C-alpha cells in the first residue's frame, strides 16, 4: 500500500511503496519511455507523450491528454525539466516545471530513491520545492501515491497485459546517441496521414499550440531534391524556422528529408517518417537521426511525442492549433 505525507515545513510531498520486484526492474520502468507510457496513465488523465535523456543534464518531458482532472484550471498537463541525478538502479532526480502550478516557471525537484530488500524494492519519491504551491501540493499528496501504485501494478504484472489496453492513442519515444524515435497509432488511413505531413494548408493546422510554439507558414516542392521550409513563432514571440531537402518520397508509406533548424545552428540532421497501415488505421513512426557528433542537440527535439499527438488530434477529432 502506498503512503504519503507532507513535510513539516510544507515544502515536500513524500510517498513510499514496496514493490515485489528487483530494484533493477523497477528502475527500468521509471526511465524507459515505452514502459512509462504503459503505466503512468489513467482514464481521467491519459498520457500523451514521455521522453527522457538518460544522463545528468539530459532533458525530460511529460504530456497528458485533455482529461477530467483539474488543477488550477488546467486539464491538459505538461511538465518538463533537467536530470540532476542518474545513478541506476538506486537514484533518479530531476527538476519539474509544470503548467498547472500557480507559478508556471517554478522549478521543483522530484527525487526517486530505490532500495533492495530481499527480492522486493522499497520506492520513495520526494517532490520538494512546493512551499508556495498550496493547491498543487495538496494534489500531489494524493496523486503521487496513485502514481507509484500504478508503477507497482505494472512491474508486478510481468506481462503488462493489464496495463496495455487503451494505449494505442499515445505517443512513445526512445533514443540513443544518434537517433530519436517516436511513434503513435492514428485511426486514419496512411494516405490521409501522408497528406497532413506534406500539404501546407493541413500542416499549419496541426503543428503547434498556443503558448508553446506554432508553425505559421509551410512551403515545399514535393519531389526528391525539392526544398521545404517551415516558419513559426515561439511563446516569447520570437520567430524560428526549419528547412531542408526531400530525400525520399514514397506515398503513402515513406517520407525522408534533411533538417536544418534555426535553434540548433547550421547542423544538418535527417527526419524519416514511416507509415505502416494497420487494421485500425496507421502506425506512424518518426526517426530523427544524425546527432552522434553533437549529443547536446537532441534536447532541442524533446517535443516529437507532443507533435505526434497534435497530428493525431487533427486526423481523429479535427482538432487544430486554434482549438488547443
Buried (B, 14 or more C-beta within 10 A) or exposed (E): EBEBEBBEEEBBBBBBBBBEBBBEBBBBBBBBBEBBBBBBBBEEBBBBBBBBBBEEEBBBBBBBBBBEBEBBEBBBBBBBBBBBBBEBBBBBBBBBBBBBBEEEEBEBBBBBBBEBEEEBBBBBBBBBBBEBBEEBBBBBBEBBBBBBBBBBBBBEEEEBEEBEEEBBBBBBBBBEEBBBBBBBBBBBBBEBBBBBBBBBEBBBBBBBBEEBBBBBEBEBEEEEEEBBBBBBBBEEEEEBBBBBBBBEBEBBBEBBBBBBBBEBEEEEBBBBBBBEBEEEBBBBBBBBBBBEEEBEBBBEBBBBBBBBBBBBBBBEEEBBBEEB
